[in-house]
Amino acid sequence: MAKSKLVEANKFISLTVAMISMISLEVAMIYQFGSNDSDFKLVMTMVTGFVVAIVNSFMAIYMIVKANKKLRATD
């Protein structure tokens, strides 16, 4: 059974929102409970943000490639 394109896109958007929420939670917890090591705060936030950006980029590329294949198949 083929998935609806809207349902699949909605799942990707929900995953993106969840990852951004994780970054916000991480920042809040590090600043509340972490030590005063500003380098640690910076590195952790940068690494998590980079991972989220990479995952989102791969999801976007996947969706674009899949859409292009569908468009070519319908022509």
N, C-alpha and C positions, 0 to 999 in steps of 0.2 A: 504494500500500500504506500503510495507516494505521500510524503509529508507536504503540508501546505507551506508555500514559501514564506507567508507571513508568520506562521508559527515558528519556523526555523529562524527567521530574522529576529523575532521577539525573544527567542531563547538566547541568541547572541547578545542582544541588547541587555537582557537581564544579567547575563554573565559579566558584561562590562560594568554595569551598575554595581554589581556585587564586588567586583575587584576594586573599584574606586572607593567603595565603602570600607573595604579592608584597609586601604591606604589611609583613609581618614581615621579609622580606629587605631591603626598602628601609630600614627603620629600622635594622637591623643594619649595613648598609653605610654609611649616613650617619654613624652613631655611630663606626664603625671607621675609615673613610677620609675623612670630611668634616672641614671646619674646625670651629673652636669657635664658629661662628655659630649661636647657639641659635634666633634668629628663623628662619633658613633651615630648620633641622630641624623646627621647629614648623609652618611654612607647608607644607613638602613633605608631611609626615605628614598634616596636615589636608586638603590638597587630594586626596591619594590616597585617604584614608578617605572623603571626601565623594563622590568618583567611584564608589568601590566601593558605597557605600550607595545612590546613585542608581541604578546598574545593577541592584543587587539589588531595589530597589523596583520598577523597571520589569519585571523578570522576575516578581516576585510578582503585580503587577497583571495582567500578560499571562496568567499561569496561572489566576488567579481569573476573569478575563473568559472565557477559553476554557472553563473548567469550567462556568461559569454558562450559556454558550451550549449546551454539550452537555446539561446538565440540562434546559434548556427544550426542546431538540429531542426528548428522550425522553418528555416529558410529553404 
